[in-house]
Amino acid sequence: MPVTVWFRFIGWNMKSPTLVGKWPKWSIRRRRASKRLAALKPDVFCGIEMGSRDHVKWLRDDMRKRGWLMSVATGGRNWRYILFNPVQFRQLRGGQVRLGGAYQGDVKEMTWAQLVDRESGRMALIFCSHLEVDGPDSYRRKQARFMLSEIERIKNELKMSWEDCYLYADVNDRGGVQAILNGSRLKNLVASVPYDTMNRWSGVRRRVGRNKSMDVLMAGDGEKVAKTFSPDCSDSSDHNLVGADVAG
């Protein structure tokens, strides 16, 4: 029996638009990213390293030109944004939680948005987070514990359940972070890529060790998925996006 899909959930570290050197120009990468996202048609998109709000608005507008409408959730800043399909959802609340740490001036914050399905009234609590890339593993583990405690706090304040919670995060795990996540009420949606989602960049073949960088797409226990995917995105970022069709 076919599984009914409630919404398509995608997360992606798009790689900072300010990077120079070996990286293709952002004007090239952003067009590739927009084309890919518009083709995949996410209902909820969590983007990391998206740049300024002007960069995000450009992506939203270009996706619209390509036939897919998205709105930017309020509260997004410091390069972590949540976008959603306004035909299906409307936003009730949103904000940020500071996780601490700073890499190249980028203060690590978790963005969140409370969305409600316009037809069914069902709610989703979306989180988009990025743990520190520098420093010892113990620091990332500390950030991960704090991130989970803040997710629980926000969930409780909004009187929502764990099954309403969805998280995309680049946790830069080199050891121990996944174990902390596994001990929570959140479970991996995209089990095929629980650890390393780094890809070959610009055709240069390189081996990336297990746990060197990890993108996770998670949901409260009890949620089911109809389909998962993680296409190669090496034409526009060194991270592959991760996606799941959340079952209704």
C-alpha positions as CSV (number, residue, x, y, z in Angstrom):
1,M,0.0,0.0,0.0
2,P,1.5,3.4,-1.0
3,V,2.7,5.6,1.9
4,T,1.1,9.1,1.9
5,V,3.7,11.9,2.0
6,W,3.1,14.8,4.3
7,F,6.0,17.0,3.3
8,R,9.4,16.9,1.7
9,F,12.2,17.9,4.1
10,I,15.7,18.9,2.8
11,G,18.8,20.1,4.5
12,W,22.0,21.4,2.9
13,N,25.2,23.1,3.8
14,M,25.6,25.2,0.7
15,K,29.1,26.4,1.5
16,S,29.8,30.0,2.3
17,P,29.3,32.5,-0.6
18,T,32.3,34.5,0.7
19,L,34.8,31.7,0.0
20,V,37.4,32.5,-2.6
21,G,40.2,30.5,-4.3
22,K,39.5,27.1,-5.7
23,W,35.8,27.3,-5.2
24,P,33.6,28.3,-8.2
25,K,32.1,31.8,-7.9
26,W,29.0,32.1,-5.8
27,S,27.2,33.5,-8.8
28,I,27.7,30.1,-10.5
29,R,27.1,27.9,-7.5
30,R,23.9,29.7,-6.4
31,R,22.3,29.1,-9.9
32,R,23.2,25.4,-9.7
33,A,21.8,25.2,-6.2
34,S,18.6,27.0,-7.2
35,K,18.0,24.7,-10.2
36,R,18.6,21.6,-8.0
37,L,16.3,22.7,-5.2
38,A,13.5,23.9,-7.5
39,A,13.6,20.5,-9.2
40,L,13.4,18.6,-5.9
41,K,10.6,20.9,-4.6
42,P,11.1,20.9,-0.8
43,D,8.2,21.8,1.4
44,V,10.7,22.6,4.2
45,F,14.3,23.6,3.5
46,C,17.0,24.1,6.1
47,G,20.1,25.9,4.7
48,I,23.4,26.3,6.3
49,E,26.1,28.8,5.1
50,M,23.6,30.6,2.9
51,G,25.2,34.0,3.4
52,S,23.4,37.2,4.1
53,R,19.6,37.7,3.9
54,D,20.0,39.2,0.5
55,H,21.6,35.9,-0.7
56,V,18.7,34.0,0.7
57,K,16.1,36.3,-1.0
58,W,17.9,35.8,-4.3
59,L,17.7,32.1,-3.9
60,R,14.0,32.3,-3.0
61,D,13.2,34.6,-6.0
62,D,15.2,32.5,-8.4
63,M,13.5,29.3,-7.3
64,R,10.1,31.1,-7.9
65,K,11.2,31.8,-11.4
66,R,11.9,28.1,-11.8
67,G,8.4,27.3,-10.7
68,W,8.8,26.5,-7.0
69,L,7.4,28.9,-4.4
70,M,9.2,29.3,-1.0
71,S,8.9,31.7,1.9
72,V,11.7,32.7,4.3
73,A,10.9,31.9,7.9
74,T,11.3,34.8,10.3
75,G,14.2,34.6,12.7
76,G,16.8,33.4,10.3
77,R,20.3,35.0,10.5
78,N,24.0,34.2,10.7
79,W,23.7,32.0,7.6
80,R,21.3,29.4,9.0
81,Y,17.8,29.8,7.4
82,I,14.6,27.9,7.2
83,L,12.4,28.2,4.1
84,F,9.0,26.7,3.6
85,N,6.3,26.1,1.1
86,P,3.6,28.8,1.8
87,V,0.9,27.0,-0.1
88,Q,1.2,24.1,2.4
89,F,2.4,25.8,5.6
90,R,2.2,29.1,7.5
91,Q,4.5,30.1,10.2
92,L,3.4,30.7,13.8
93,R,6.6,31.5,15.6
94,G,10.4,31.4,15.1
95,G,13.7,32.5,16.6
96,Q,17.3,31.7,17.3
97,V,19.3,30.1,20.1
98,R,23.0,30.9,20.5
99,L,25.1,27.8,20.8
100,G,28.4,29.7,21.4
101,G,31.6,29.5,19.4
102,A,32.7,31.5,16.4
103,Y,34.6,30.4,13.3
104,Q,35.8,33.2,10.9
105,G,33.4,35.5,12.7
106,D,30.4,33.2,12.3
107,V,28.7,32.9,15.7
108,K,27.0,29.5,15.9
109,E,23.2,29.7,16.4
110,M,20.3,27.4,15.9
111,T,17.4,28.8,14.0
112,W,13.9,27.4,14.6
113,A,10.4,27.8,13.2
114,Q,7.0,26.6,14.2
115,L,4.9,25.7,11.1
116,V,1.3,24.7,10.8
117,D,-0.2,22.8,7.8
118,R,-2.9,25.0,6.3
119,E,-5.2,22.1,5.5
120,S,-4.8,19.6,8.3
121,G,-3.7,21.9,11.2
122,R,-0.9,19.5,12.0
123,M,2.2,21.3,13.3
124,A,5.9,20.9,12.7
125,L,8.7,22.4,14.8
126,I,11.8,22.8,12.5
127,F,15.4,23.3,13.8
128,C,18.4,24.3,11.7
129,S,21.8,24.1,13.4
130,H,25.6,24.1,12.9
131,L,28.1,23.0,15.5
132,E,31.6,24.5,15.8
133,V,34.2,23.3,13.2
134,D,37.2,24.2,15.3
135,G,38.3,23.2,18.7
136,P,38.3,19.9,20.6
137,D,35.7,17.2,20.2
138,S,34.6,17.8,23.8
139,Y,33.4,21.3,22.8
140,R,31.1,19.9,20.0
141,R,29.7,17.3,22.4
142,K,28.9,20.1,24.9
143,Q,27.2,22.1,22.1
144,A,25.2,19.0,21.0
145,R,23.9,18.5,24.5
146,F,23.0,22.1,24.8
147,M,21.3,22.0,21.4
148,L,19.2,19.1,22.4
149,S,18.2,20.7,25.7
150,E,17.1,23.8,23.9
151,I,15.1,21.8,21.4
152,E,13.3,20.2,24.4
153,R,12.8,23.6,26.1
154,I,11.2,25.2,23.0
155,K,9.1,22.1,22.4
156,N,7.8,22.2,25.9
157,E,7.1,25.9,25.9
158,L,5.1,25.5,22.7
159,K,3.3,22.4,24.1
160,M,4.4,20.2,21.3
161,S,5.6,16.6,21.2
162,W,8.9,15.0,20.1
163,E,7.1,13.6,17.1
164,D,6.5,17.2,16.0
165,C,10.3,18.0,16.0
166,Y,12.6,18.0,12.9
167,L,16.3,18.8,12.9
168,Y,18.9,19.4,10.2
169,A,22.4,20.1,11.4
170,D,26.0,20.0,10.3
171,V,27.5,18.7,13.5
172,N,31.2,18.4,12.4
173,D,31.5,15.2,14.3
174,R,35.0,13.8,14.9
175,G,33.8,11.5,17.7
176,G,31.0,11.3,20.2
177,V,28.4,13.7,18.8
178,Q,26.4,11.0,17.0
179,A,26.3,8.9,20.1
180,I,24.8,11.9,22.0
181,L,22.2,12.4,19.2
182,N,21.4,8.7,19.2
183,G,20.6,8.9,22.9
184,S,18.0,11.6,22.4
185,R,14.4,11.4,21.3
186,L,15.5,12.3,17.7
187,K,16.3,9.6,15.2
188,N,18.1,9.7,11.8
189,L,15.7,10.0,8.9
190,V,18.4,9.4,6.3
191,A,20.0,6.3,7.6
192,S,22.1,5.8,4.5
193,V,24.3,8.8,5.3
194,P,24.4,9.0,9.1
195,Y,28.0,10.1,9.1
196,D,30.1,11.5,6.3
197,T,28.3,13.5,3.5
198,M,31.3,15.3,2.1
199,N,31.8,14.7,-1.6
200,R,34.5,15.2,-4.3
201,W,34.9,18.8,-5.0
202,S,35.5,20.2,-8.5
203,G,36.4,16.8,-9.8
204,V,39.3,16.4,-7.4
205,R,39.2,13.0,-5.8
206,R,39.9,13.0,-2.1
207,R,39.2,10.6,0.7
208,V,37.3,12.0,3.7
209,G,37.6,10.0,6.9
210,R,34.6,8.6,8.8
211,N,33.1,11.2,11.2
212,K,35.2,14.1,9.8
213,S,32.1,16.0,8.9
214,M,28.5,14.9,9.4
215,D,25.2,16.3,8.3
216,V,22.2,14.9,10.0
217,L,18.5,14.9,9.1
218,M,16.5,13.8,12.1
219,A,12.9,13.7,13.5
220,G,11.2,12.7,16.7
221,D,10.9,9.0,17.3
222,G,7.8,7.6,15.8
223,E,8.0,9.5,12.6
224,K,8.3,7.5,9.4
225,V,9.6,8.3,5.9
226,A,8.4,7.2,2.5
227,K,11.7,8.0,0.7
228,T,15.2,9.3,1.4
229,F,17.8,10.8,-0.9
230,S,21.2,12.4,-1.0
231,P,22.3,13.3,-4.5
232,D,25.8,14.4,-5.4
233,C,26.1,18.2,-5.2
234,S,29.8,18.6,-5.9
235,D,29.1,21.1,-8.6
236,S,28.0,23.7,-6.0
237,S,29.1,22.6,-2.5
238,D,31.4,20.1,-0.7
239,H,28.4,18.8,1.1
240,N,25.6,16.7,-0.4
241,L,22.1,17.7,0.5
242,V,20.1,15.2,2.5
243,G,16.4,14.8,2.0
244,A,13.4,12.8,3.2
245,D,9.7,12.5,2.3
246,V,8.0,12.5,5.7
247,A,5.0,10.2,5.8
248,G,1.6,11.5,6.7
